[in-house]
Amino acid sequence: MSGHGDDVFENGSPSHLEPGSWGGRSNRRSSFTPAFVDHLIHDVGGVNSIENYTRSYIRAVGFQELARSPSNWAGFPSDDEAERYEDEEEQIEHEPQEESSAAVHHPGALSYGTSPGTRFHDHHHPGHHAGHLFISRQGSLASRMETEPLLVRKESITDIDGKTHTVNVAVGQSTIYQTIFNSINTLVGIGLLSLPLGFRLSGWIIGIVFMVFSMLSTAYTAKIIAVCMDSNPALITYGDLAWAAFGRKGRIIISIVFFLELLAACVALVILFADSLHDLMPEVSVLTWKLFCGLVLTPLCFLPLRLLSVTSILGIVCTFSIVGMIFISGLTTQEQPGSLLHPAKTYLLPEHWGQVPLSLGILISPWGGHSVFPNIYRDMRHPYKFGKAIKVTYTFTFLLDLSMAVVGYLLFGDTVKDIVTSNILLNPQTNKKLSIALISFIAAIPITKTPLNARPIISTFEVLLGLDQRILAPGEEGAGISQFTHTMYSVLIRVGCVFSFITIAILVPSFERIMALMGSALCFLICIILPIVFRLRIFAGSLPRRTVIFDWFLIIFSSILAIAGTVTAILPRDVLIGNV
């Protein structure tokens, strides 16, 4: 930023701005006006410039839950930790420390405690310190990860007892167009390459019906996340929602789930890279390509987050290019297989009913973006437009995914592979130049996305090993770590992460099974079940009976599908076929 923006924000906080007020449903006033935000953003090149799209995306992915400090990773701060950062908070601004609950005055909101209706009367409780510690620590985290820092403002919050507390809350910077772009970039990924296989396993009727169900249910829960975020302006991430609903244990469980999700995504990208290049050059083994992928990824994991976010944006361009090339291949191929002019044989109902649960995990896997939606929502300049952004995002993504599933299934029918591009690369009718272009884009996706997906995992290990501490100058003594120790551990962590991705990809070589497990075990949980559970807990006793009944039906129905899909993703294919 330039101009007076540097004078306004000290340590990431607009310390001299007049605090607003927030009581009842929505009584806000602040000198931090939208016009002032416009001025700050236009200072760096225009509100919808390419640079601002990149910055917006960095903010969306730069503060994933695994990247936060150990205390925030496990829960909000203990009394000892709150005292340790008390001086840092006072540098921002002296604020009242009243012995009362700081729960947001929201009809039906859960007062922050161990159970609905129980409140803490302790000035160190999470409701008061959530925004403080996140904002104060994200400044150093932003420097370490080279991410885009959040803008914050002081805001007065009136609790249900009528007492007022001043907290730091995030100020949204992204326009609705940037929000839509970030949301689409989050949802559109390699999962769409396995959708034709999902249709092959489920048949036309079940496949289309379940895709519609996946789209509607995840769009519904995306809006639920926004409602839950509005219950407290101090909530920033998905993990904060878990804490608000279930306390410290909820945050720990979510952190573990996110770790598994990111790990599975990285492994799937490695498998995609190796299998695709092996299809084009079968004389080189899949194992060799996986090892080669590891060699390429290792130096990329040392790049700063800003560069990784730019490459990830290039990744979505590659994905759209692949979809376009699949359409072109189908239209230019004259004979079966691989021709839209002469489609392959397909089925309305599944040929083997035992494989239907496996297809459900594959078909829902492209909708796994809810872990980032809280960040995206909190960064909106106009949060009331989130519903419109979700509508546009999900309509576009659904049409893209459905087109990919339909075209891929029509092209290859029963012979479609777990990665539909493998059919095109192995098809002797495919134009050689098209094959080279296709493999180039396919190979670029893992290279551009894996280092970014790995960054929260890397940052977590860095924090656990104390690498976020101050680096000591040569000959200096005191609290901190030496430059040599910091460098050595940083290298070991990054190399170790890449090694683990390659090892798991070798041990679990099936792209189909990885995507099915991600969908069944993780997407159902993160994208449907948990958001609903969060709302039921946070707004316990205030939701209409009809809403509660519908939500519980969706939880039970999704849980049954998730369990069935997870079990079938583990069982051998022969067993599933034998269940007919």
N, C-alpha and C positions, 0 to 999 in steps of 0.2 A: 504494500500500500504506500501511498505517497500523500503529501500534503498534511492536513491536520489529522488524518487518520492515525498517524504515528503518535500524536499527542494524546489521542483519546484512549487508546488501548495500552494499558500497562499490564505486563504479565498476562496478557490475554483477556483483560477485563476492562470495561469502560468505567473506571473507578469514579470519575467525577460526574457521571450522569445522574440525574434525579431518579430515585427509585420510583417504580410504578406501584400500582396496587392491584390486588386481585382478591376480591371477596365475592361470595355468592357464586353465580354462574360465570359471569364474564365482565368484571369491572376492571379494565386495564387502562393505564395511561403511562406513557413513557416519553422522554425526550428523544429516545432512539426511534425516530420516525422512519417509515418506509422510504421517504425521500432522501434521508441521510444514508440509508443502506444503498439506494440507487447511486448516490454520489460516490460512495466508497467503491462500489463495483465498477462503475464507469471509469474510475481512475485507472483501472488496469486493462482497459481495452474494449469496453462495451459489454453490456449485460449478457448478451448471447454470443459472445466471441468464442472461438475455438478454445482459447486459453481458459475461459470461464467454464466451459463444458468439462474440460479436463480437471479443473480445480473442484468442480462440483462432484465429479465422479471420485476423485481422491477422498473427499470428505465422506462420501457414501461408504467407501470400502476401507478407509484408513483407520477406523476406530472399531474394528470388529472386537467382539468380547474377549477373545483369547489374547489380544494385544495389550490388555490393561494390566495394571499392577497386581501383585499377588493378593492383596487384600480385596481389591475390587473384583479380582477373578474368583475369589472364594466367597465374597460377600462384602457388604459395606463395612467401613472401618471400625476397629475395636476402639475402646477408650484410649488405650495407649497410643494408637496411631493417630487418633484425632488430636491428642495433646501434642504429638510430634509435629503436626502440620498446623497447629494453632497460630504460630507466629507467621507462617506463610499466608494464612488467610487474613491476618490483621494487616499485612502489607497491602492487600487489595482494598480493604475498607473495614473499619471497626463496625461490627454488627452486633445486635443484641443477642444474648444467649439466654433465652428464657426457658424456664423449666416447664415446657408444655409441648403438646404434640404439634408437629408441623405438617400434619396431613392436610392435603389440599381440600378446600371446601367444595366438594363436588357431590351432588346428590347420589347417595349410595356408595360412595368411594370407600374402599377398605382403609381403615385407619391402620397405620403401619405398626404391626405387632405380630404376635405369634399365631393369632387366629382372627377371623372376622370380628370386628367390634372391640378388639383389644388395642389400647394405645400405649406407647411408651411415654413416660414423663422424664425424659433424659435428654439434655441438650446435645448429647453425642449420638443420638439415634439416627438411622439412615435417612429418614425423611428430611432432616435439616442439613445433613452433610453431603447428600448425594451430589447435588450440583456443585458444591464447593470443591470437593476433592477431585471430581472428574475434571472440572475446568482447570484447577491449579496444577494437576498432574499432566493434563493433556498437552500443556505447553512444552514441558520437557520431553514428553513422548513424541510430540510433533517434531521437535528438533532431532530426536534420535532416529525417528522413522522417516524424516523428511516428508511428512504429510502436510496437509493443508489445515491450519488451525481453525477452530471454530470461533465465531464472534459470540460474545456473551454480553448480557446486560444485567443490572440489578433489578429485581422485581419484588414487590411486597406481596406476600401471600397471607390471606386471612384464614385461619383454621376454623374448625367447627365450634371452638370455644370463643370465637370472636377476637382472638389475639393475632397480632400481625408479626410476621417474620420476613426478613429480607434474604433472598437467595440469589445465586447466579443461575440464569437460564440461558440456553442456547438461542441465538438469533439466526433464523433461517436466511440463507443467501441464494438458494437455487430457485430459478423460475420454474413454471410448470413444464416448459419444454425440456429443461434440464432434468427435471424430476422424471418425466416420461422416458427420456433417453437413458437415465440411470436405471430405471426399472426394467426397461426392455433389455438393456445390456446385462442385467442381473439374471433375467429369465431365459434369454436365448443363449443356448450353449450346445455342447456336444450331445446332450440328451436327445435332441431331435433326430440325430442320425440313427438311433435305434428304434424310433417310433414305427417304421414299417414292419420290423420284427414283432412289435407289440400287436399290430393288426393281424399278422400272420398267426400268432398264437391265440388270439381272441376271436377272430372273424370280424366282419364288417359291423354287425349290429352291436355286439358287446364293446368293440373298440371305439366306435363313435359315441355310444352312450356314455362310456366311462370317461372319454376325453371331455365331453360336455360337463359331466359331474366334476371332474378335476378342475376345470376352468372356473365353474360357478362357485364351488366350495372354497377354493383358494382365494378367489376375488373377495368372497364374503369375509373370510378370516383376515385378509389384508386390511379391510376397513375396520374390523374389530380391533386390530393392533392400533390403528389411529385413535380409536375411542379410548383404549386403555392408556395410551400415551397422554391423552388430554387429562387424565385423572391427576397427574402431577407433572408440572413443567420440569422437575429435576430428573425425570426419567429420560435416558438418552438412547440406550441400546436394548436389544432383545433380552439380554441378561438382567437388565434393570427391571423389566417386566416380570421376569421369573422371580426376582427378589421381592418385588411388591406383592406377588401372589403367594409365595411359599417361603420367603426369607432366605437365609444363607444357603441352606441345602438346595433350594431351587436353583440358585446361581451356579453352584458347583456342578449340578447335574447338567445344566444347559451348557456349561463350558466343556464338559466331557463330550456331549452330543455334537457340539460344533467342531471339536477336535476330530471326531470320527468322520464328520461330514467333509471337512477339508481334506483329511487324509484320503478318503475314498475318491474324492474328486481328482486329486493329484495322481493317484494310481490309475484311474480311468483315462486320464490324459496321456500318461506314459504308454498304456496299452494301445490307445488309438494311434499314437505316433508309430509304434513298432509294427502293429498289424498292417497299417496302411502302406508303409514303405516296403514291408515284406511282400505285399500283394503286387506291388509294382516291380520289385526286384527280388523274386523268390530265391535267387541263388544266395542271398544273404539271409541268415537265420533270424528269427524273431528275437532270440536272445541277444544276438549281436546288435540289433537295432535298439533294444532296450538299454544296453550298456552305452551305446553311442548317445542315446537320449540323455542319459545321466551325465555324460561328459559335457554336453551342450548346456544342460540346465545348471550345473554347478556354478560357473562364473556368473550366470544371469541372476542367481539368488543373492549376489553381492550388490546388485544395482539398487539405487535409491528408489523409494516408493513412487516418487513423481514420474520417473521414467517407466516403471513397471505399469503404472496406471495408463500411460499413453499407449504402451504396447498392448494392453488389454483391450483398449478401444479399437486398435487395429484387429484384434482377434474377432470382434463382432463383425467387422467388415469381411473378414475371411469366411465367417459362418454364412453370411448372406450370399457371398460369392459361390460357396459350395452348393447352397440350395438352388441358385440360378443355374449352375452347371448341370445339376441333376435333371432339371427341367429341359435344358438344351439337349442333353444326351438322350432323354426319352423321345424328344421330338425329331431328332436327326437319325436315330437308329430305326431301320426299316423292318427288321424282323425280330421275333422273340429269340432270347429274352432281352429285356431292357428297352422295349419299344412301347411308347404310348399309343402309337398308331395300331398296334396289335398287342393289346394287354395280355398278361399272363393269366392263368386260371386262378381265381380267388374264391373265397367261401364266405357266406353270410354268417354262419355259425362256426365255432372252432372245430377243427378236426380232432383234436385231443383235449377233452375238457379238463384233464388234470393239469394242463399248462396255463389255464386261464388266470389263476392267481399270480403266476409268474409275469404274465403280460400286464397286470395291474400296476406292479411296481415300475415296469418300464414306461408305461403310459403316463404315470404321474411324475416321473423323475424330472421332466423339464420345468416343473412349476416350483422348484425349490429355491425361492428367493426371499422368503420371509425373514431370514436371519438378518438381512440388510435393510428391510423396509423401515424399521424404527429409525435408523440413521437417516434414511432418505426423507422420511416424513418430518423429522425434527429439523432438517436443513431446508425445508421449504419456506420461501418468503411469504407465501399465502397458503397456510395449511388447509384452509377451507376448500381449496381446489384439489385436495388429495383424491377425493372420490372421482372427480373427472379424470385425473391422471391415471387412476387405476382402471377406469372404464376403457380409456384409449389403449393403455398398455396391454390389458388382457384381451381386448378384441383383436388387436394386431398380432399378439403372440399366438392366440388360438388359431387364427386363420393361417399363420405361418406353419405352426406345428401340424395342423390338420392337413394342409396341402402336402407337407413333407411325408406324412404317414400314408396318405391316399396315393400319391404319385409313386412312392417307393414300393408299396404293395402291388399296385397295378403293373409296375415294370417287371417285377421278379416273382410275385406270387409265393408259391411254396418254397422257392429256392432262395428267398431273401435271407441275407446273413445278418449277424448282430450289428454290423456296421454296414449300412446300405451302400456306402461308397466302395466297399470291397467288391460288391457285385459288379459295379461299373468298371473298376480297375481290372478285374479278371475277365471281363467280357471282351472277346476278340473283336467284336464289332465297334467298340469304342474308339473314337479317333485318338491317335497317339498324342497329338498336341493337347487335346482336352484332358487326357489322363495325366500328363505332366503338370498342366495347370492345376488340376484337381488335387493331385498329391502335394503340390507346393502349398496350397491353402490349408490342406488338412494338417500337414506337418507344422505349419506356422501357428495353429491354434494351441497345441500343447506348449510350444516354446514361449508364446506370449502370455498364456494364462496360468501355467503351473507356478512360476515364481511368485506371482501375485497371490495365488491361493495359499502358497506356502508361507507367506510373510507373517500372518498371525501366529502360526505354529512356531516359527523362528523367534518372533518377539516374545512369545510366552517363555520359551526356554532361556532367552536372554534375561528376562526379569527374574525367573526362578534362580538363575545362577548369579544374580546381582550385577549384571552388566549395565543396568540402568543407573548405577551409582556413579558418583563423580570420578572422573579419570584423574589420577594424580600426575602432577608434573614430575620430570626426572629429579630425584633427590628429595621430593616432598614427602612428608609423613602425615598420617592422620587417616580419617575415614575415607574410604574410596578404594579403587583398584588401579593397578598399574596399566600403562598402555599395552605392554607386552601381554599381560593376562587377558585384557579385553580383546585384543586381536586374536590371540590363540583360541579362546573360547568361541568367538564369533565365527572363525573359520571352521572349527570342529562342529558347531551347531549346524551350519549350512550344509557342509559336506555330509553330516550324519542324516539330515532330513532327506536330501536327495538319495542317499544310499538306501534309506528305509522305503522310499517310494519305489525304487527299482526292485528291491528285494521282494516287496509285496506283489508287484506286478509280475514278477517271475513265478511266485508261488501261487498266485490267483490270476491266471492268464485270460480269463473269460470276461470280455467287455460286457457281454449280456448279463452275467451274474452280478458284476459290480453295479451296473445301472439299476438292476432289479432290487438289489439290496439297498442302495441309496434311496430308491423310491419307496419301498415297502417299510424299511426300518427307520428311515430318517425323514423323508418328505411328509408322509402321513403324520408323523409326530410333530415336526416343527411347523408345518404349514397348515394343518387342520386342527389336530387335537389340542395342542398346547395353547394357541391363541384363544380358543373357546374356553378352555379351563381358566386361563388368566382372567378373562372377563367375568366368568362365574364367581371367581374368588374376589376380585377387586370390587365388583358391584353386587356382592352377595346381598340378597334381600330386596333389591331395588329393581330387578329386571322383571318385565311382564312374564306371567306364567307361560304364555304361548312361546315366548322366546326361550325360556329355560327348557321347556320340553323339546323344542326343535334342536337346541344346542346339544342336549344329552343324547338325542337320537343320532345326531351327526357324529358325536364322540364315539358312541358304541359301534355304529356302522363302520366308521373309519378304522377303529381298533380291530374289528374282526378282519377287515380287508388287509390291514397292515400285518397282522399275525399270519394270516394265510399266505400272503405274498412273501414274507420273510422265510417261512418254512419251505416253500417251494423253490425259493432262490438258493437254498442250501442243498436240497435233495438232488440226486443225479437225474439227468434227463430221462434215462430209461425207466426210472421209477414213475415219473410223471406220465409218460406215455402208457405205461402199464396200468394206470388208474382209469383208463377209459371204461 
